[in-house]
């Protein structure tokens, strides 16, 4: 397209032979250009915003014909200008030489106020049920029968960009939006359309997400409860003492020897340099009994190697969580052994596999030399219990 063609193509209206009737093609041209310069598109179209600042709002048709949808409708400046002159909205102005157009200065873009956004929301609808191969032209043709619209947004699948069969549409008038939403029945072909105002659609989707999240959380809690019940069935309660205030030089043997005077020690867990540790006993409620005996022997105090320490029995959720940590560690180590093909070539020393860091005493054999299963994990070199 060149300027000469535009200058020579005079409209029928300018020659005094124009018809007041607006053809289907002219309607499409009007709708397309008024969309470009409309209240919705223009504020976010950086290219057009830049263009309208260069010549008092005027944009050349040569520039406008860089927009593919307009160019597909017509690349004839005379046809485009003639169509715009027939528009009833008065949104656009056409230059006398048919080379430029602009949004009328008498119709400035509304300020982006709260009231403006609420007014626009009242005209915006959601509709679903369109064929996924439907084009924008097909949607424009359908909605043109429902009333003048300012924009149609085809909703697409993020990854593929395929049309989802649903749209957001901004009607020019609130009344047309209400008629569209409240119609008793409205079909596209044989499919009844799902319709609502956009705000109601988002409220519904947010409520669905909230309910889905609640259901997910309920399912997680129910599963956790089932797992907790299984663990409670496996364990003996009041068997674990937590120790605090341990000196840095204390050993596993120190702890084992001290508490063995008051009960049957099944497991000692303590890290080098840590001030806390755990001692588990074999029988149910034995930790409570051991604590009472140890305090009686120490006249209300528990002193190990001349160091006073604090001890308490793990109970309730704290006890359950400690057992969960034990079983989780055991399961993790079992999976690790399976991946590694077992402890091939491993050297076992002092009832634990080689490594530095974690120090445990595990009394897993009874007096007859038979191994007892206390649900303990194999020793590992990394820490397994935290507050």
NORFEN-V388722 format. One record per residue. RES is the residue in one letter. PHI is phi as a letter, one per 30 degrees, with the letter a starting at -180 (999 if undefined). Layout:
# NORFEN-V388722
<<RES:PHI> <RES:PHI>>
This chain:
# NORFEN-V388722
<<X:999> <X:b> <X:d> <X:d> <X:d> <X:d> <X:d> <X:d> <X:d> <X:d> <X:d> <X:d> <X:d> <X:d> <X:d> <X:i> <X:c> <X:d> <X:c> <X:d> <X:d> <X:c> <X:d> <X:d> <X:d> <X:d> <X:d> <X:d> <X:d> <X:e> <X:d> <X:d> <X:d> <X:d> <X:d> <X:e> <X:c> <X:d> <X:d> <X:d> <X:d> <X:e> <X:d> <X:c> <X:c> <X:d> <X:d> <X:d> <X:e> <X:d> <X:d> <X:d> <X:d> <X:c> <X:a> <X:h> <X:j> <X:d> <X:b> <X:d> <X:d> <X:e> <X:d> <X:d> <X:d> <X:d> <X:d> <X:d> <X:d> <X:d> <X:d> <X:d> <X:d> <X:a> <X:c> <X:c> <X:e> <X:d> <X:d> <X:d> <X:d> <X:d> <X:d> <X:d> <X:d> <X:c> <X:d> <X:d> <X:d> <X:i> <X:d> <X:c> <X:c> <X:c> <X:d> <X:d> <X:d> <X:i> <X:c> <X:b> <X:b> <X:a> <X:d> <X:e> <X:d> <X:d> <X:b> <X:d> <X:d> <X:d> <X:d> <X:d> <X:c> <X:d> <X:d> <X:d> <X:d> <X:d> <X:d> <X:d> <X:d> <X:d> <X:c> <X:c> <X:b> <X:c> <X:b> <X:b> <X:k> <X:d> <X:e> <X:d> <X:c> <X:d> <X:c> <X:d> <X:d> <X:d> <X:d> <X:d> <X:d> <X:d> <X:d> <X:d> <X:d> <X:c> <X:k> <X:e> <X:b> <X:c> <X:a> <X:b> <X:c> <X:d> <X:d> <X:b> <X:d> <X:e> <X:d> <X:c> <X:i> <X:d> <X:d> <X:d> <X:j> <X:b> <X:b> <X:c> <X:b> <X:c> <X:d> <X:d> <X:b> <X:d> <X:d> <X:d> <X:d> <X:d> <X:d> <X:d> <X:d> <X:c> <X:e> <X:d> <X:b> <X:b> <X:c> <X:c> <X:i> <X:c> <X:c> <X:d> <X:d> <X:d> <X:b> <X:a> <X:d> <X:e> <X:d> <X:d> <X:d> <X:d> <X:d> <X:d> <X:d> <X:d> <X:d> <X:d> <X:d> <X:d> <X:d> <X:d> <X:d> <X:d> <X:d> <X:d> <X:d> <X:d> <X:d> <X:d> <X:d> <X:d> <X:d> <X:d> <X:d> <X:d> <X:d> <X:d> <X:d> <X:d> <X:d> <X:d> <X:d> <X:c> <X:c> <X:c> <X:d> <X:h> <X:c> <X:c> <X:c> <X:c> <X:c> <X:b> <X:i> <X:d> <X:d> <X:d> <X:c> <X:d> <X:c> <X:d> <X:d> <X:e> <X:d> <X:d> <X:d> <X:d> <X:d> <X:d> <X:d> <X:c> <X:a> <X:c> <X:d> <X:c> <X:a> <X:b> <X:b> <X:a> <X:c> <X:e> <X:i> <X:d> <X:c> <X:b> <X:a> <X:b> <X:b> <X:c> <X:c> <X:d> <X:c> <X:d> <X:i> <X:d> <X:d> <X:d> <X:d> <X:d> <X:d> <X:d> <X:d> <X:d> <X:d> <X:d> <X:d> <X:c> <X:h> <X:j> <X:b> <X:c> <X:c> <X:c> <X:h> <X:i> <X:c> <X:d> <X:b> <X:c> <X:b> <X:b> <X:d> <X:d> <X:b> <X:h> <X:d> <X:d> <X:d> <X:d> <X:d> <X:d> <X:d> <X:d> <X:d> <X:d> <X:d> <X:d> <X:d> <X:d> <X:d> <X:d> <X:d> <X:d> <X:d> <X:d> <X:d> <X:d> <X:d> <X:d> <X:i> <X:j> <X:d> <X:d> <X:i> <X:d> <X:c> <X:c> <X:b> <X:h> <X:i> <X:a> <X:d> <X:e> <X:k> <X:c> <X:j> <X:d> <X:b> <X:b> <X:c> <X:b> <X:c> <X:c> <X:c> <X:d> <X:d> <X:d> <X:i> <X:d> <X:d> <X:c> <X:c> <X:c> <X:i> <X:d> <X:d> <X:d> <X:d> <X:b> <X:c> <X:c> <X:d> <X:c> <X:b> <X:b> <X:d>>
